[in-house]
Structure formats: C-alpha cells, structure tokens
C-alpha cells in the first residue's frame, strides 16, 4: 500500500481492505524502513536475481543482455524546510503543554536536510532482448559509488556468462567512465540514438528556424548516423557552421560537432542494426519514470535516503524479486 500511493491514502486502504489501523506516519515509517532493508539485502547480493544472463536467449540460441544507466531528479526536503517543520512541532507541543495535554516523549534528534530542492538519483538496469526480464537498482550515492554497485548487480545475474553484452546510455561522461571501470565484459557501448537525435534537431531548429530545410538536414545527418558515417556527419556539421553567420548558430553547430566527436566510438549503429540490436535506451528511460513516479506526487518531498529506499522497493518488484524477498523475510523471522 505504501508504494502504491500516498501514505495517508495507504492508511485508509489498509483499514478498508485488511482491517489494520495505522496512521499515515506509521505507514511511512514501516514502508521506508522496509525499503532500506531491501536495499541492503539486494546491494549485498543476499537476494538472488530472478533470472540469469545465460537465460536471456535469442532465437539463434545465443544470450544477449543490455545494460543501461541514467540519472533522475527527485524532490528533497531542504534544511530550511526541516527547521520550519521542527519549530512548528515545538510550538504545538508548548501549546498542548499549556492545555495540560502535553507529549512527554522528546522529539527525535534532528536529521539534516538537503541543500537543494532536487537531487539526482542514479538508476542501473539490466534487461534482455524482448524486455521480459529486468534487474534494476537505484542509489543516491555519488558517481564514483555507482560503478561498484553496477558491478555487484552484474555479478548477481552472471553478466559475464552472456554471449553478447550491449550498453546503451545517454552519453553522460560520468556514466561512461563508471561503466568502463566496472564492467570489463562490455565490448559495445552505444549512444542512445534518440538522445543523439535530440541534439541534432536542436541544432537544426537553431540554424534553420524550424523550416523544412532544417528537418531535411537533420534527417540526412541521422541517416548518416545509422550508417555509422561519423566522418560524413562531422563534415556536414562543419559545412553548416561555415554557412551560418550569427554567433548563436555558430555556437550550436560547434557544440553538436564537439558532442559527436567526443562520442564517435559510441556510434556503431550500422553493425548494431544489422545484427538486430537495439539502438535506443527506452527501457532505461521507462525505469526512470516508473521508479520515481511514486516520489513526485503533489507536494511530496523526501529525505534523499528515503527516496532511494522507496525506489529500491519498486526496483525489487520490477526485477521479479518481490515474492522471493518476502519468503526470505518470513523464513528469517521463523
């Protein structure tokens, strides 16, 4: 109930469906605590994956696994908001004390708030060709901690046993470096084609003003991309940069050229398409939405670790480990 909707509604649903009377605060505490336990169990590899890389079979009998990763922003409780909330609690306690209904239980120690309204969470994902098998995780840790976690989850599915491993990412430098460091068994890293297309169309709109000529130019460049004609792409962008006159247009063309030049090793689309490999990171983008949808309701704000805990509860369910986890917990309790 806690991961399906806001905690207040979850408390009412528990009463209606199961006859359990829990306040929304208690539902929150239980759900977030369970999320933290799930995270610890999964990160350490104590909970087996629901599938393994050698089971991700293609029609030809070979196994193929995709690796994805991304960053996504979630709303956080700032330090100023925490200070305001705590002062409100203190004021209400003083008022109840004067009325003779004071709460003798002291307030818990203050927990530090965020220095920004939004913070990035990082998502890692492994999946098979037909997207029926997924293994996902989330963390609020810094970039350098993402690689070791990615390696841990790769070991859980036995990624090294896959005949083919393809990594599809949005081209972020931090993510590329972490993957190269953590996953030595990844021979092919592709730039998500749709992220490339976004950059190409942005330059086309800037330099052509959204007219048909701009759309045609972008289509031609993307056709070259699918043919892995990087030299042709760079030549076309260079020619555009020489033709335009305004500083903004020249800057846009130069920026696109730099973007492609820095990622030319990730543009092996021709061979990927020929062999039936995906060139878009749709499953990873979808996971960014499904794992954060619960966190982005009206007025919702989270402590960073609690947000990651909620995301890992959802990631466990998406990874097919839900029943295994609860069976494990029941066995441990017995």
C-alpha positions as a Markdown table, in Angstrom:
| # | Residue | x | y | z |
|---|---|---|---|---|
| 1 | Unk | 0.0 | 0.0 | 0.0 |
| 2 | Unk | 2.8 | 2.4 | 0.9 |
| 3 | Unk | 4.5 | 2.2 | -2.6 |
| 4 | Unk | 1.2 | 2.4 | -4.4 |
| 5 | Unk | 0.1 | 5.8 | -3.3 |
| 6 | Unk | 0.5 | 8.5 | -0.6 |
| 7 | Unk | 0.8 | 7.3 | 2.9 |
| 8 | Unk | -2.5 | 8.9 | 4.1 |
| 9 | Unk | -4.5 | 7.0 | 1.4 |
| 10 | Unk | -2.5 | 3.8 | 2.2 |
| 11 | Unk | -3.6 | 4.0 | 5.8 |
| 12 | Unk | -7.2 | 4.3 | 4.8 |
| 13 | Unk | -6.9 | 1.4 | 2.3 |
| 14 | Unk | -5.3 | -0.8 | 4.9 |
| 15 | Unk | -8.2 | -0.2 | 7.2 |
| 16 | Unk | -10.8 | -0.9 | 4.5 |
| 17 | Unk | -9.1 | -3.9 | 2.9 |
| 18 | Unk | -7.3 | -5.6 | 5.8 |
| 19 | Unk | -8.8 | -4.2 | 9.0 |
| 20 | Unk | -5.4 | -2.7 | 10.1 |
| 21 | Unk | -5.5 | 0.7 | 11.8 |
| 22 | Unk | -2.3 | 2.5 | 11.1 |
| 23 | Unk | -1.7 | 6.3 | 10.9 |
| 24 | Unk | -0.1 | 7.7 | 7.8 |
| 25 | Unk | 3.1 | 8.4 | 9.8 |
| 26 | Unk | 3.3 | 4.8 | 10.9 |
| 27 | Unk | 2.7 | 3.6 | 7.3 |
| 28 | Unk | 5.6 | 5.9 | 6.2 |
| 29 | Unk | 7.9 | 4.6 | 8.8 |
| 30 | Unk | 7.3 | 1.0 | 8.1 |
| 31 | Unk | 7.5 | 1.4 | 4.3 |
| 32 | Unk | 10.7 | 3.5 | 4.3 |
| 33 | Unk | 12.3 | 1.1 | 6.9 |
| 34 | Unk | 11.5 | -1.9 | 4.7 |
| 35 | Unk | 12.9 | -0.1 | 1.7 |
| 36 | Unk | 16.2 | 0.4 | 3.4 |
| 37 | Unk | 16.3 | -3.2 | 4.4 |
| 38 | Unk | 15.5 | -4.2 | 0.8 |
| 39 | Unk | 18.3 | -2.0 | -0.4 |
| 40 | Unk | 20.8 | -3.5 | 2.0 |
| 41 | Unk | 19.8 | -7.1 | 1.1 |
| 42 | Unk | 19.9 | -6.5 | -2.7 |
| 43 | Unk | 23.0 | -4.4 | -2.8 |
| 44 | Unk | 25.0 | -7.1 | -0.9 |
| 45 | Unk | 23.7 | -9.8 | -3.2 |
| 46 | Unk | 21.9 | -11.7 | -0.4 |
| 47 | Unk | 18.7 | -11.9 | -2.5 |
| 48 | Unk | 19.1 | -13.9 | -5.7 |
| 49 | Unk | 18.3 | -12.4 | -9.1 |
| 50 | Unk | 15.1 | -13.7 | -10.7 |
| 51 | Unk | 17.0 | -14.5 | -13.9 |
| 52 | Unk | 20.5 | -15.0 | -15.2 |
| 53 | Unk | 22.3 | -13.7 | -18.2 |
| 54 | Unk | 22.7 | -17.1 | -19.8 |
| 55 | Unk | 18.9 | -17.4 | -19.9 |
| 56 | Unk | 18.5 | -14.2 | -22.0 |
| 57 | Unk | 18.3 | -16.3 | -25.1 |
| 58 | Unk | 17.8 | -15.1 | -28.7 |
| 59 | Unk | 16.2 | -17.3 | -31.4 |
| 60 | Unk | 19.6 | -18.4 | -32.5 |
| 61 | Unk | 20.4 | -19.7 | -29.0 |
| 62 | Unk | 22.9 | -17.0 | -28.1 |
| 63 | Unk | 22.3 | -14.9 | -25.0 |
| 64 | Unk | 22.1 | -11.1 | -25.2 |
| 65 | Unk | 21.9 | -8.7 | -22.2 |
| 66 | Unk | 21.6 | -4.9 | -22.3 |
| 67 | Unk | 23.0 | -2.6 | -19.7 |
| 68 | Unk | 21.5 | 0.8 | -19.0 |
| 69 | Unk | 22.1 | 3.6 | -16.5 |
| 70 | Unk | 20.8 | 7.2 | -16.0 |
| 71 | Unk | 20.3 | 10.0 | -13.5 |
| 72 | Unk | 16.9 | 11.3 | -12.5 |
| 73 | Unk | 16.0 | 14.2 | -10.2 |
| 74 | Unk | 13.7 | 13.7 | -7.2 |
| 75 | Unk | 12.2 | 16.4 | -4.8 |
| 76 | Unk | 14.0 | 16.8 | -1.5 |
| 77 | Unk | 13.3 | 18.4 | 1.9 |
| 78 | Unk | 15.6 | 21.3 | 2.3 |
| 79 | Unk | 17.3 | 22.3 | 5.6 |
| 80 | Unk | 15.2 | 25.4 | 5.8 |
| 81 | Unk | 12.0 | 23.4 | 5.5 |
| 82 | Unk | 13.2 | 21.0 | 8.2 |
| 83 | Unk | 14.0 | 23.8 | 10.5 |
| 84 | Unk | 10.5 | 25.3 | 9.9 |
| 85 | Unk | 8.8 | 21.9 | 10.5 |
| 86 | Unk | 10.7 | 21.3 | 13.7 |
| 87 | Unk | 9.9 | 24.8 | 15.1 |
| 88 | Unk | 6.2 | 24.0 | 14.3 |
| 89 | Unk | 6.4 | 20.8 | 16.3 |
| 90 | Unk | 8.0 | 22.6 | 19.2 |
| 91 | Unk | 5.3 | 25.3 | 19.2 |
| 92 | Unk | 2.5 | 22.8 | 19.1 |
| 93 | Unk | 4.0 | 20.9 | 22.0 |
| 94 | Unk | 4.2 | 24.0 | 24.0 |
| 95 | Unk | 0.6 | 24.8 | 23.3 |
| 96 | Unk | -0.5 | 21.3 | 24.3 |
| 97 | Unk | 1.6 | 21.5 | 27.4 |
| 98 | Unk | -0.2 | 24.7 | 28.5 |
| 99 | Unk | -3.5 | 22.9 | 27.8 |
| 100 | Unk | -2.4 | 20.0 | 30.0 |
| 101 | Unk | -2.2 | 17.5 | 27.2 |
| 102 | Unk | 1.5 | 17.7 | 26.6 |
| 103 | Unk | 3.5 | 14.9 | 24.9 |
| 104 | Unk | 6.2 | 13.8 | 27.3 |
| 105 | Unk | 8.1 | 11.9 | 24.6 |
| 106 | Unk | 11.0 | 14.0 | 23.4 |
| 107 | Unk | 11.4 | 14.9 | 19.7 |
| 108 | Unk | 13.8 | 12.7 | 17.8 |
| 109 | Unk | 17.3 | 14.1 | 17.0 |
| 110 | Unk | 17.1 | 16.5 | 14.0 |
| 111 | Unk | 18.0 | 15.0 | 10.6 |
| 112 | Unk | 19.9 | 17.1 | 8.2 |
| 113 | Unk | 18.0 | 18.4 | 5.2 |
| 114 | Unk | 19.1 | 18.9 | 1.6 |
| 115 | Unk | 21.0 | 21.9 | 0.3 |
| 116 | Unk | 18.9 | 21.8 | -2.9 |
| 117 | Unk | 15.2 | 21.3 | -3.7 |
| 118 | Unk | 16.1 | 18.5 | -6.2 |
| 119 | Unk | 18.8 | 15.8 | -6.0 |
| 120 | Unk | 19.9 | 13.3 | -8.6 |
| 121 | Unk | 19.3 | 9.6 | -8.0 |
| 122 | Unk | 21.1 | 7.1 | -10.2 |
| 123 | Unk | 19.4 | 4.1 | -11.8 |
| 124 | Unk | 21.1 | 1.0 | -13.2 |
| 125 | Unk | 19.3 | -1.6 | -15.3 |
| 126 | Unk | 20.0 | -5.0 | -17.0 |
| 127 | Unk | 17.4 | -6.5 | -19.4 |
| 128 | Unk | 17.1 | -9.0 | -22.2 |
| 129 | Unk | 16.2 | -8.5 | -25.9 |
| 130 | Unk | 12.4 | -8.8 | -25.5 |
| 131 | Unk | 12.3 | -6.8 | -22.2 |
| 132 | Unk | 10.6 | -9.6 | -20.3 |
| 133 | Unk | 13.5 | -9.8 | -17.8 |
| 134 | Unk | 14.8 | -6.8 | -15.8 |
| 135 | Unk | 17.2 | -6.3 | -12.9 |
| 136 | Unk | 17.2 | -2.8 | -11.6 |
| 137 | Unk | 18.5 | -0.8 | -8.7 |
| 138 | Unk | 18.7 | 2.8 | -7.5 |
| 139 | Unk | 21.1 | 4.9 | -5.4 |
| 140 | Unk | 21.5 | 8.4 | -4.2 |
| 141 | Unk | 25.3 | 7.9 | -3.9 |
| 142 | Unk | 27.8 | 10.0 | -5.8 |
| 143 | Unk | 29.1 | 9.0 | -9.2 |
| 144 | Unk | 32.1 | 7.1 | -8.0 |
| 145 | Unk | 29.9 | 4.8 | -6.0 |
| 146 | Unk | 27.7 | 3.9 | -8.9 |
| 147 | Unk | 30.3 | 1.7 | -10.7 |
| 148 | Unk | 30.9 | -0.7 | -7.8 |
| 149 | Unk | 27.1 | -1.1 | -7.4 |
| 150 | Unk | 26.7 | -1.7 | -11.1 |
| 151 | Unk | 29.4 | -4.4 | -10.9 |
| 152 | Unk | 27.7 | -6.0 | -7.9 |
| 153 | Unk | 24.3 | -6.3 | -9.7 |
| 154 | Unk | 26.1 | -7.5 | -12.9 |
| 155 | Unk | 27.6 | -10.4 | -10.8 |
| 156 | Unk | 24.1 | -11.2 | -9.4 |
| 157 | Unk | 22.8 | -12.1 | -12.9 |
| 158 | Unk | 26.1 | -13.5 | -14.1 |
| 159 | Unk | 26.6 | -10.9 | -16.8 |
| 160 | Unk | 30.0 | -12.4 | -17.8 |
| 161 | Unk | 28.1 | -15.6 | -19.0 |
| 162 | Unk | 26.2 | -13.7 | -21.7 |
| 163 | Unk | 27.3 | -14.2 | -25.2 |
| 164 | Unk | 26.6 | -10.6 | -26.1 |
| 165 | Unk | 26.6 | -7.5 | -23.8 |
| 166 | Unk | 25.5 | -4.1 | -25.1 |
| 167 | Unk | 25.4 | -0.9 | -23.1 |
| 168 | Unk | 23.0 | 1.8 | -24.1 |
| 169 | Unk | 23.4 | 5.2 | -22.4 |
| 170 | Unk | 22.6 | 8.8 | -22.9 |
| 171 | Unk | 26.3 | 9.8 | -23.3 |
| 172 | Unk | 26.9 | 11.3 | -19.9 |
| 173 | Unk | 30.6 | 11.3 | -19.2 |
| 174 | Unk | 30.3 | 10.2 | -15.6 |
| 175 | Unk | 28.2 | 7.2 | -16.7 |
| 176 | Unk | 30.5 | 6.2 | -19.5 |
| 177 | Unk | 33.5 | 6.2 | -17.2 |
| 178 | Unk | 31.8 | 4.2 | -14.5 |
| 179 | Unk | 30.7 | 1.5 | -17.0 |
| 180 | Unk | 34.2 | 1.3 | -18.5 |
| 181 | Unk | 35.6 | 0.9 | -15.0 |
| 182 | Unk | 33.0 | -1.5 | -13.5 |
| 183 | Unk | 32.1 | -3.8 | -16.5 |
| 184 | Unk | 35.1 | -5.1 | -18.3 |
| 185 | Unk | 32.9 | -7.6 | -20.1 |
| 186 | Unk | 31.1 | -4.9 | -22.1 |
| 187 | Unk | 32.5 | -4.8 | -25.6 |
| 188 | Unk | 30.0 | -2.4 | -27.1 |
| 189 | Unk | 28.8 | 0.9 | -25.7 |
| 190 | Unk | 26.2 | 2.7 | -27.8 |
| 191 | Unk | 24.9 | 6.3 | -27.5 |
| 192 | Unk | 21.1 | 6.2 | -27.3 |
| 193 | Unk | 20.0 | 7.2 | -30.8 |
| 194 | Unk | 17.2 | 9.4 | -29.5 |
| 195 | Unk | 19.5 | 11.5 | -27.4 |
| 196 | Unk | 21.7 | 12.0 | -30.4 |
| 197 | Unk | 18.6 | 12.9 | -32.4 |
| 198 | Unk | 17.6 | 15.5 | -29.8 |
| 199 | Unk | 20.9 | 17.2 | -30.2 |
| 200 | Unk | 20.8 | 17.1 | -34.0 |
| 201 | Unk | 17.2 | 18.5 | -34.1 |
| 202 | Unk | 18.1 | 21.3 | -31.6 |
| 203 | Unk | 20.9 | 22.5 | -33.9 |
| 204 | Unk | 18.6 | 22.2 | -36.9 |
| 205 | Unk | 16.0 | 24.4 | -35.2 |
| 206 | Unk | 18.6 | 26.9 | -34.1 |
| 207 | Unk | 20.3 | 27.2 | -37.5 |
| 208 | Unk | 17.3 | 26.8 | -39.8 |
| 209 | Unk | 14.4 | 28.2 | -37.7 |
| 210 | Unk | 12.3 | 25.1 | -37.8 |
| 211 | Unk | 11.6 | 25.2 | -41.6 |
| 212 | Unk | 11.5 | 22.2 | -43.9 |
| 213 | Unk | 15.2 | 22.6 | -44.8 |
| 214 | Unk | 16.2 | 22.1 | -41.2 |
| 215 | Unk | 14.1 | 19.0 | -40.8 |
| 216 | Unk | 15.7 | 17.6 | -44.0 |
| 217 | Unk | 19.2 | 18.5 | -42.8 |
| 218 | Unk | 18.6 | 16.7 | -39.5 |
| 219 | Unk | 17.1 | 13.6 | -41.3 |
| 220 | Unk | 20.1 | 13.4 | -43.5 |
| 221 | Unk | 22.5 | 13.6 | -40.6 |
| 222 | Unk | 20.7 | 10.9 | -38.7 |
| 223 | Unk | 20.7 | 8.7 | -41.8 |
| 224 | Unk | 24.5 | 9.1 | -41.8 |
| 225 | Unk | 24.5 | 8.2 | -38.1 |
| 226 | Unk | 22.6 | 4.9 | -38.7 |
| 227 | Unk | 25.2 | 4.1 | -41.3 |
| 228 | Unk | 28.0 | 5.0 | -38.8 |
| 229 | Unk | 29.4 | 7.6 | -41.2 |
| 230 | Unk | 30.9 | 9.7 | -38.5 |
| 231 | Unk | 33.3 | 11.5 | -40.9 |
| 232 | Unk | 30.3 | 12.4 | -43.1 |
| 233 | Unk | 28.4 | 13.8 | -40.1 |
| 234 | Unk | 31.2 | 15.9 | -38.9 |
| 235 | Unk | 31.8 | 17.2 | -42.4 |
| 236 | Unk | 28.1 | 18.2 | -42.8 |
| 237 | Unk | 28.1 | 19.9 | -39.4 |
| 238 | Unk | 31.3 | 21.7 | -40.3 |
| 239 | Unk | 29.8 | 22.9 | -43.6 |
| 240 | Unk | 26.8 | 24.2 | -41.7 |
| 241 | Unk | 29.0 | 26.1 | -39.3 |
| 242 | Unk | 30.7 | 27.9 | -42.1 |
| 243 | Unk | 27.4 | 28.9 | -43.8 |
| 244 | Unk | 25.7 | 30.4 | -40.8 |
| 245 | Unk | 26.5 | 33.9 | -39.6 |
| 246 | Unk | 25.1 | 34.6 | -36.2 |
| 247 | Unk | 27.2 | 33.7 | -33.1 |
| 248 | Unk | 24.3 | 31.6 | -31.6 |
| 249 | Unk | 24.1 | 29.5 | -34.7 |
| 250 | Unk | 27.8 | 29.0 | -35.0 |
| 251 | Unk | 27.9 | 28.1 | -31.3 |
| 252 | Unk | 25.1 | 25.5 | -31.8 |
| 253 | Unk | 26.9 | 23.9 | -34.8 |
| 254 | Unk | 30.2 | 23.8 | -33.0 |
| 255 | Unk | 28.6 | 22.3 | -29.9 |
| 256 | Unk | 27.0 | 19.5 | -31.9 |
| 257 | Unk | 30.3 | 18.8 | -33.6 |
| 258 | Unk | 32.1 | 18.5 | -30.3 |
| 259 | Unk | 29.3 | 16.3 | -28.9 |
| 260 | Unk | 29.6 | 13.8 | -31.7 |
| 261 | Unk | 33.4 | 14.0 | -31.8 |
| 262 | Unk | 33.6 | 13.1 | -28.1 |
| 263 | Unk | 31.3 | 10.1 | -28.6 |
| 264 | Unk | 32.3 | 8.8 | -32.0 |
| 265 | Unk | 33.3 | 5.5 | -30.5 |
| 266 | Unk | 29.7 | 5.1 | -29.4 |
| 267 | Unk | 28.1 | 5.5 | -32.8 |
| 268 | Unk | 28.4 | 1.9 | -34.1 |
| 269 | Unk | 24.7 | 1.8 | -35.2 |
| 270 | Unk | 25.3 | 0.2 | -38.6 |
| 271 | Unk | 26.6 | -3.1 | -37.2 |
| 272 | Unk | 24.0 | -3.0 | -34.3 |
| 273 | Unk | 21.1 | -2.6 | -36.7 |
| 274 | Unk | 22.5 | -5.3 | -39.0 |
| 275 | Unk | 22.6 | -7.8 | -36.1 |
| 276 | Unk | 19.2 | -6.9 | -34.6 |
| 277 | Unk | 20.5 | -5.0 | -31.6 |
| 278 | Unk | 18.6 | -2.1 | -30.1 |
| 279 | Unk | 20.0 | 1.4 | -30.6 |
| 280 | Unk | 17.5 | 3.2 | -28.2 |
| 281 | Unk | 17.5 | 3.1 | -24.4 |
| 282 | Unk | 13.8 | 3.0 | -24.0 |
| 283 | Unk | 13.7 | 0.5 | -21.1 |
| 284 | Unk | 16.1 | 2.7 | -19.1 |
| 285 | Unk | 14.1 | 5.8 | -19.7 |
| 286 | Unk | 10.9 | 3.9 | -18.7 |
| 287 | Unk | 12.5 | 2.8 | -15.5 |
| 288 | Unk | 13.5 | 6.4 | -14.6 |
| 289 | Unk | 9.7 | 7.2 | -14.8 |
| 290 | Unk | 8.3 | 4.1 | -13.0 |
| 291 | Unk | 10.8 | 4.2 | -10.1 |
| 292 | Unk | 10.2 | 7.9 | -9.4 |
| 293 | Unk | 6.5 | 8.3 | -10.2 |
| 294 | Unk | 5.6 | 7.5 | -6.5 |
| 295 | Unk | 8.0 | 10.2 | -5.3 |
| 296 | Unk | 6.7 | 13.0 | -7.5 |
| 297 | Unk | 3.1 | 13.4 | -6.3 |
| 298 | Unk | 1.7 | 16.9 | -5.5 |
| 299 | Unk | 3.6 | 18.4 | -2.6 |
| 300 | Unk | 5.8 | 15.3 | -2.0 |
| 301 | Unk | 9.3 | 15.9 | -0.7 |
| 302 | Unk | 11.8 | 13.3 | 0.6 |
| 303 | Unk | 15.0 | 12.8 | 2.5 |
| 304 | Unk | 17.5 | 11.5 | 0.0 |
| 305 | Unk | 18.0 | 8.1 | 1.6 |
| 306 | Unk | 14.2 | 7.6 | 2.0 |
| 307 | Unk | 13.6 | 8.4 | -1.7 |
| 308 | Unk | 16.3 | 5.8 | -2.7 |
| 309 | Unk | 14.6 | 3.3 | -0.3 |
| 310 | Unk | 11.3 | 3.8 | -2.0 |
| 311 | Unk | 12.9 | 3.5 | -5.4 |
| 312 | Unk | 14.5 | 0.2 | -4.4 |
| 313 | Unk | 11.2 | -1.3 | -3.2 |
| 314 | Unk | 9.8 | -0.5 | -6.7 |
| 315 | Unk | 13.0 | -1.8 | -8.4 |
| 316 | Unk | 12.8 | -5.1 | -6.5 |
| 317 | Unk | 9.2 | -5.6 | -7.7 |
| 318 | Unk | 10.2 | -4.6 | -11.3 |
| 319 | Unk | 13.1 | -7.1 | -11.1 |
| 320 | Unk | 10.8 | -10.0 | -10.2 |
| 321 | Unk | 12.2 | -10.5 | -6.7 |
| 322 | Unk | 9.1 | -9.4 | -4.7 |
| 323 | Unk | 7.9 | -12.9 | -3.6 |
| 324 | Unk | 11.4 | -14.1 | -3.0 |
| 325 | Unk | 12.1 | -11.3 | -0.7 |
| 326 | Unk | 9.0 | -11.8 | 1.5 |
| 327 | Unk | 9.6 | -15.6 | 1.6 |
| 328 | Unk | 13.1 | -14.9 | 2.8 |
| 329 | Unk | 11.9 | -12.5 | 5.5 |
| 330 | Unk | 9.3 | -15.0 | 6.7 |
| 331 | Unk | 11.9 | -17.7 | 6.9 |
| 332 | Unk | 14.3 | -15.5 | 8.8 |
| 333 | Unk | 11.5 | -14.4 | 11.2 |
| 334 | Unk | 10.7 | -18.1 | 11.8 |
